[in-house]
Amino acid sequence: MSLELRLLATPKAVPELRHHLRHHDYDVRLCATELVTNVIEHVGEGTPVTVRVLDTGDGRTRVEVTDPDPRALPLLLRATATDEHGRGMALLDALAQRWGVEQGADRKTVWCELEGVNSLVGKGC
């Protein structure tokens, strides 16, 4: 199952995205919303994004978020217990089999691949 959504990265869009992904596994929803939240925090609220969720065909699910700023790259930080920010990419790194960034001249796509998750909740039950 593949899904592609175009939306503006706003706090209101995060629960709406979770709703659109309600048939996907919790980890897929969490990674997608963390990536959109990163756009809000580091590129700017209201930035147009494209969210894609793709079955790779090899048992993985790929989550991609594309935004128009090729310069604002995600950083994997080690947040302390008292830090209010810096946990998003650490969470993604812990959940994903792998993740990365594809840069273009006028955009970037931050992606992650989750192994062994069901794309659909209840699939195989």
JOURMO-V331546 format. One line per field, one symbol per residue. burial: + if it has 24 or more other ideal C-beta (glycine too) atoms within 12 Angstrom, else -. A space follows every 10 residues. Layout:
burial = ???
This chain:
burial = --+-+-+++- --++--++-+ +--++-++++ ++++++++++ +++---+-++ ++++++---+ +++++++++- ---+------ ------+++- +++-+++-+- +-----++++ ++++--+-+- -----
